[in-house]
């Protein structure tokens, strides 16, 4: 007797069953259509990269979260923690790629973080990026793409918030903070929505102990520096124009400030011209984004009806990332949508397709002598573009076969025995309508008399009849 192995998966990982995968694929297909409408092209890169390619790109936290692996040659490798660093490697490796190179990519990434509710060590990102252009139109296009993607997904009310790392660098100058502390300041500011201003202020100074007793180490700023940061964060308005004007006032003593604020304002004006007004895109100076490679405008999106899910779409400009490979700056800007987090948010809002099957029709197997007839019906529907399954399970009773259709939420079931064949017709059962009507009928005799949800159509009109029934279901 062979030993059995306990079926299990590692912490922070999960299986995705058919209903979850169908919802995910539907969402990904919608996002892909938007990206291709913008002219972005697909790219795929390996899950495994050389460790030195991944290392030193995105700050200490990302560095510590890399899953390290080895190959038979004992080379130091790691699983990618995002899709942006591999893109930078591709740009450096393939010199003949046209510029700008505008690509999208959907793939899993891995981070060795502490697993938590809704937080996994393997998750899927969907990115779009423009590499090789300094124009702020590229940044505008990414923000507009974020808006159009969320609108196409019918997420309800959303807000894309944007700012700029270059503006945050002005804040460092304004508050007298050296560049060696800048990355830590941005990392802490990125927590503002999660932990609030009080905890952010304490972490910027001496730190504190959190609710679990863990020590949150401080950055070491003094009170006057934190006060200046608060003055900056106090600049808030529903109008992007007003935020930009107040920002100019605050940084009036910094000679190099106008040029950086001009960039942000040009992006804002482009968005106004395209119809992306303040109700969809805000200029929010608290946006920092945690990854260290951002150099210019940064942006993220939240769902206003599900704010507890935090940022579900974010990115920014990273003009220095390719420099690690080529020794020269290559301008780039992009954004990434967190597929898993967004799907969880949409499920919370009741906006997820809950289908469990790809088939829209089940051809039941009532009589073995009619197998070829059933197969002909199945292939006739498939060739007409209607997803159809022929029941090939072990259940002989029709009721059990209809239970199978119920389990997978297949909306239509075709019934055809010797009587139907002799009459040149088929019976089609609308599973959902049958269930609803059956609940309204008092007894079995009433059900048998009415046959709720059942329709008879001529065999020669099989395709047309099924199309009409499916159209009724879709419009209901």
C-alpha positions in Angstrom: 0.0 0.0 0.0 1.4 3.4 -1.0 1.6 6.2 1.5 -1.0 9.0 0.8 0.0 12.6 0.7 -2.1 15.2 2.6 -3.6 17.6 0.0 -2.6 21.1 1.2 -1.0 24.4 0.0 1.5 26.7 1.6 0.5 29.7 3.7 -0.4 32.8 1.6 -1.3 30.8 -1.5 -4.8 29.7 -2.7 -6.6 27.7 -5.3 -9.1 29.5 -7.6 -12.1 27.4 -8.5 -14.1 27.7 -11.7 -16.5 30.4 -10.5 -13.6 32.5 -9.2 -11.7 32.0 -12.4 -14.6 32.9 -14.7 -15.2 36.1 -12.7 -11.5 36.9 -13.0 -11.3 36.1 -16.7 -14.3 38.3 -17.4 -12.7 41.2 -15.5 -9.3 40.7 -17.3 -11.0 40.5 -20.7 -12.7 43.9 -20.0 -9.4 45.5 -18.9 -7.6 44.1 -21.9 -10.2 45.6 -24.3 -9.6 49.0 -22.8 -5.8 48.7 -23.0 -5.9 47.6 -26.6 -8.3 50.4 -27.4 -5.5 52.7 -26.3 -3.1 50.8 -28.6 -1.0 49.0 -25.9 0.5 45.7 -27.0 0.9 42.5 -24.9 4.2 41.3 -23.3 5.1 38.2 -21.3 8.2 37.8 -19.1 9.4 34.8 -17.0 8.2 34.5 -13.4 11.8 33.9 -12.4 14.5 36.6 -12.8 18.2 36.8 -11.7 18.3 38.0 -8.2 20.6 41.0 -9.1 18.0 42.1 -11.6 15.3 42.2 -8.9 17.5 43.5 -6.1 18.0 47.2 -5.4 15.1 48.4 -7.5 12.2 49.2 -5.3 13.3 49.9 -1.7 14.0 47.9 1.4 10.5 46.4 1.9 10.3 45.1 -1.6 13.8 43.7 -1.3 13.0 41.8 1.8 9.9 40.3 0.2 11.6 38.5 -2.7 11.1 34.8 -2.8 14.6 33.4 -3.5 14.9 30.2 -5.7 17.8 28.3 -7.4 18.1 26.4 -10.6 20.1 23.3 -11.4 23.1 25.6 -12.2 22.9 27.0 -8.6 22.4 30.5 -9.9 20.8 33.1 -7.6 17.3 33.7 -8.8 14.1 35.2 -7.4 10.4 35.3 -8.2 9.3 38.7 -9.6 7.6 40.9 -7.0 6.1 43.2 -9.7 5.9 43.5 -13.5 7.7 46.8 -13.7 11.3 45.7 -12.9 11.1 42.8 -15.6 9.8 45.5 -18.1 12.9 47.6 -17.3 15.1 44.6 -18.0 13.3 43.9 -21.3 13.8 47.5 -22.4 17.5 47.3 -21.6 17.9 43.9 -23.2 16.1 44.5 -26.6 17.6 47.6 -28.0 15.5 47.4 -31.2 12.2 47.8 -29.5 10.3 50.8 -30.9 10.1 53.9 -28.6 7.8 54.7 -27.0 7.2 51.0 -26.1 3.6 50.8 -24.9 2.8 47.5 -23.3 0.3 45.7 -21.1 0.9 42.6 -19.1 -1.2 40.4 -16.8 0.6 37.8 -14.7 1.1 36.6 -11.1 3.7 38.1 -8.8 5.0 36.9 -5.5 5.9 38.7 -2.2 7.0 37.0 1.0 4.8 39.2 3.1 2.9 38.2 6.2 -0.3 36.6 5.0 -3.5 38.2 6.2 -7.2 38.4 5.3 -7.3 39.3 1.6 -3.5 39.5 1.5 -1.7 36.7 -0.4 1.9 35.9 -1.2 0.9 35.2 -4.8 -1.4 37.6 -6.5 -2.1 38.9 -10.0 -1.3 42.3 -11.4 -2.4 43.9 -14.7 0.0 46.7 -15.9 0.1 49.2 -18.7 3.2 51.3 -19.3 4.7 53.7 -21.8 8.5 53.6 -22.0 10.7 56.1 -23.9 8.8 59.4 -23.7 9.1 62.4 -21.3 5.8 63.9 -22.5 3.3 64.5 -19.7 0.7 63.3 -22.3 1.9 59.8 -21.5 1.1 60.4 -17.8 -2.3 61.8 -18.8 -3.0 58.8 -20.9 -2.3 56.4 -18.0 -4.7 58.3 -15.7 -7.3 58.4 -18.4 -6.8 54.7 -19.0 -7.4 54.1 -15.3 -10.6 56.0 -15.4 -11.9 54.2 -18.6 -10.9 50.8 -17.2 -12.9 51.4 -14.0 -15.9 52.8 -15.9 -15.8 49.7 -18.2 -15.8 47.4 -15.2 -18.9 49.2 -13.9 -17.4 49.6 -10.4 -19.7 52.4 -9.4 -18.2 55.6 -8.0 -14.4 55.9 -8.1 -11.7 58.5 -7.7 -8.3 58.6 -9.2 -5.9 60.7 -7.1 -2.6 61.9 -8.4 0.4 63.9 -7.2 4.1 63.9 -8.0 7.2 62.6 -6.4 8.9 65.7 -7.7 6.5 67.8 -5.7 7.2 65.6 -2.7 10.9 66.3 -3.2 10.0 69.9 -3.0 8.4 69.1 0.4 11.7 67.6 1.6 13.4 70.9 0.7 10.6 72.9 2.3 10.8 70.9 5.5 14.6 70.7 5.6 14.7 66.9 5.2 17.8 65.3 3.6 17.6 62.9 0.7 18.8 60.0 2.8 15.6 60.3 4.8 13.4 60.9 1.8 12.6 57.3 1.0 11.5 56.6 4.6 9.3 59.8 4.7 7.6 58.7 1.5 7.1 55.2 2.8 5.4 56.5 5.9 3.3 59.0 4.0 2.0 56.1 1.9 0.4 54.7 5.0 -1.7 57.8 5.6 -5.0 56.3 4.4 -4.4 53.1 6.4 -3.3 54.4 9.8 -4.2 58.1 9.9 -2.3 61.3 10.4 -1.6 60.8 14.1 0.3 57.5 13.6 2.0 58.9 10.5 3.2 61.9 12.5 4.5 59.6 15.4 6.3 57.3 12.9 7.9 60.3 11.2 9.3 61.3 14.6 10.2 58.7 17.3 7.9 55.9 16.4 5.3 54.0 18.5 4.0 50.6 19.5 1.0 49.3 17.4 -2.0 47.4 18.7 -0.2 44.1 18.6 2.7 45.4 20.6 5.1 45.5 17.7 7.5 48.5 17.7 7.1 50.8 14.7 10.5 52.5 14.4 10.5 56.3 13.8 12.2 58.2 11.0 13.7 60.7 13.4 12.3 64.0 12.2 11.8 66.9 14.6 8.5 68.6 15.4 9.0 71.6 13.2 9.7 69.3 10.2 6.6 67.3 10.8 4.6 70.6 11.2 5.7 71.7 7.7 4.7 68.3 6.3 1.2 68.8 7.9 0.9 72.2 6.3 1.6 70.5 3.0 -1.0 67.7 3.7 -3.6 70.4 4.7 -3.8 71.6 1.1 -7.0 69.9 0.1 -9.8 70.8 -2.3 -12.3 69.3 -4.6 -10.8 71.5 -7.3 -7.4 70.5 -8.9 -6.9 74.2 -9.9 -7.2 75.4 -6.3 -4.8 72.7 -5.0 -2.2 73.8 -7.6 -2.7 77.5 -6.6 -2.3 76.8 -2.9 0.8 74.7 -3.6 2.4 77.6 -5.4 1.8 79.8 -2.4 3.3 77.3 0.1 6.4 76.7 -2.0 6.8 80.4 -3.0 10.3 80.6 -1.5 11.6 77.6 -3.5 13.0 78.8 -6.8 12.8 75.4 -8.5 9.2 74.7 -7.4 7.3 76.4 -10.4 8.7 74.0 -13.0 7.6 70.9 -11.1 4.2 72.3 -10.3 3.8 73.3 -14.0 4.1 69.6 -15.0 1.3 68.5 -12.6 -0.9 71.4 -13.8 -0.4 70.5 -17.4 -1.5 66.9 -16.7 -4.5 68.3 -14.9 -5.4 70.7 -17.8 -5.1 67.8 -20.3 -7.5 65.8 -18.2 -10.0 68.7 -18.0 -9.8 69.0 -21.8 -10.6 65.3 -22.2 -13.6 65.5 -19.8 -12.0 63.9 -16.8 -13.2 66.4 -14.2 -12.7 66.8 -10.5 -15.4 64.3 -9.7 -13.2 61.5 -11.3 -9.6 62.7 -10.8 -8.3 64.7 -7.9 -5.0 66.4 -7.2 -4.2 64.8 -3.8 -0.8 65.8 -2.3 -0.9 62.9 0.2 -0.3 60.4 -2.5 3.3 59.1 -2.2 3.3 55.4 -3.4 5.6 53.2 -1.4 8.0 51.9 -4.1 11.3 53.7 -4.2 11.7 53.8 -8.0 9.1 56.5 -8.7 10.5 59.9 -9.9 7.6 62.0 -11.1 3.8 62.0 -11.1 2.2 59.2 -9.0 -1.4 58.1 -9.0 -3.8 55.6 -7.4 -7.5 54.8 -7.6 -10.0 54.0 -4.8 -13.6 52.8 -5.0 -15.8 55.4 -3.2 -18.4 52.8 -2.3 -15.8 50.4 -0.9 -13.0 52.5 0.5 -11.9 49.8 3.0 -10.2 48.0 0.1 -7.7 50.9 -0.3 -5.9 51.5 -3.6 -6.9 49.0 -6.3 -5.1 50.7 -9.1 -1.8 52.7 -8.8 1.4 53.7 -10.5 3.6 56.6 -11.6 6.6 57.8 -13.5 9.9 56.0 -13.0 12.5 57.6 -15.2 15.5 56.0 -13.5 14.6 52.4 -13.3 16.2 51.3 -16.6 19.4 53.2 -15.7 20.4 50.2 -13.5 20.8 48.2 -16.7 21.9 50.7 -19.4 23.6 53.4 -17.4 21.3 56.0 -19.0 17.9 57.3 -18.0 15.0 56.1 -20.0 11.7 57.9 -19.2 8.8 55.6 -18.3 5.4 55.8 -16.7 2.7 53.2 -15.9 0.1 51.8 -13.6 -0.9 48.5 -12.2 -4.3 47.1 -11.2 -4.5 44.7 -8.4 -6.7 42.0 -9.9 -7.4 40.1 -6.7 -8.1 43.2 -4.5 -10.4 44.7 -7.2 -12.2 41.4 -7.6 -12.7 41.2 -3.8 -14.1 44.7 -3.8 -16.4 44.1 -6.7 -17.7 40.9 -5.0 -18.4 43.0 -1.9 -20.3 45.5 -4.0 -22.3 42.7 -5.7 -20.8 43.5 -9.2 -19.2 40.2 -10.0 -20.4 37.7 -12.6 -21.1 34.6 -10.4 -21.3 32.1 -13.3 -19.9 28.7 -12.5 -19.8 27.3 -16.1 -18.8 28.5 -19.5 -21.6 26.4 -21.1 -24.9 28.2 -21.7 -26.7 25.0 -22.7 -26.7 21.4 -21.5 -27.8 18.7 -23.9 -29.2 15.9 -21.6 -28.6 12.3 -22.3 -32.1 10.7 -22.0 -31.7 7.7 -24.4 -28.5 5.9 -25.4 -30.1 5.1 -28.7 -30.2 8.8 -29.5 -26.5 9.5 -28.7 -25.7 10.6 -32.2 -28.7 12.9 -32.3 -27.5 14.5 -29.1 -24.0 14.9 -30.4 -25.3 16.5 -33.6 -27.3 19.0 -31.6 -24.3 19.8 -29.4 -22.0 20.4 -32.3 -24.6 22.3 -34.2 -24.9 24.8 -31.3 -21.1 25.0 -30.8 -20.5 25.7 -34.5 -23.1 28.5 -34.2 -21.0 30.0 -31.4 -23.2 28.9 -28.5 -21.2 27.4 -25.6 -22.8 23.9 -25.1 -22.1 20.9 -23.0 -23.3 17.3 -23.7 -23.9 15.4 -20.5 -21.4 12.5 -20.3 -21.7 11.7 -16.6 -23.0 8.6 -14.9 -26.4 9.7 -13.9 -29.1 8.0 -15.9 -32.1 9.8 -14.4 -33.1 13.0 -16.1 -33.6 14.7 -12.7 -30.0 14.1 -11.7 -28.8 15.5 -15.0 -30.9 18.6 -14.4 -29.4 18.9 -10.9 -26.0 18.9 -12.6 -27.1 21.9 -14.8 -28.3 23.5 -11.6 -25.0 23.0 -9.8 -23.2 24.8 -12.6 -25.8 27.5 -13.2 -26.2 26.4 -16.8 -29.3 28.4 -17.9 -30.8 26.1 -20.5 -31.2 22.3 -20.7 -32.3 20.4 -23.9 -34.5 17.4 -23.4 -35.2 15.1 -26.4 -36.5 11.5 -26.1 -38.0 9.2 -28.7 -41.4 11.1 -28.6 -39.7 14.4 -29.2 -37.7 12.9 -32.0 -40.7 11.4 -33.7 -42.4 14.9 -33.6 -39.3 16.6 -34.9 -39.0 18.9 -31.9 -37.0 19.4 -28.7 -38.0 20.6 -25.2 -35.8 23.3 -23.7 -35.9 23.9 -20.0 -35.1 27.4 -18.6 -33.5 26.3 -15.3 -33.8 29.7 -13.5 -37.4 30.3 -14.7 -38.4 26.8 -13.7 -37.0 27.2 -10.2 -38.8 30.5 -9.7 -42.1 29.3 -11.0 -42.0 26.0 -9.1 -41.8 27.9 -5.8 -45.1 29.6 -6.7 -47.0 26.4 -7.4 -48.7 24.5 -4.6 -48.3 20.9 -5.6 -46.7 18.4 -7.9 -49.8 18.1 -10.1 -49.8 21.9 -10.8 -46.1 21.7 -11.6 -46.7 18.7 -14.1 -49.6 20.6 -15.7 -47.7 23.8 -16.2 -44.2 22.4 -16.8 -42.7 25.8 -15.6 -39.8 27.1 -17.6 -40.3 24.6 -20.4 -40.5 25.5 -24.1 -40.9 23.3 -27.2 -39.2 24.3 -30.4 -38.9 22.6 -33.8 -35.7 20.6 -34.2 -34.8 22.5 -37.5 -35.0 25.8 -35.5 -32.7 24.6 -32.7 -30.1 27.3 -33.1 -32.5 30.2 -33.7 -34.7 29.0 -30.8 -31.8 28.7 -28.3 -30.5 32.1 -29.3 -33.9 33.7 -28.7 -34.2 32.0 -25.2 -30.7 33.1 -24.2 -31.4 36.7 -25.3 -34.5 36.6 -23.1 -32.4 35.4 -20.2 -29.7 38.1 -20.7 -32.3 40.9 -21.0 -34.3 39.8 -17.9 
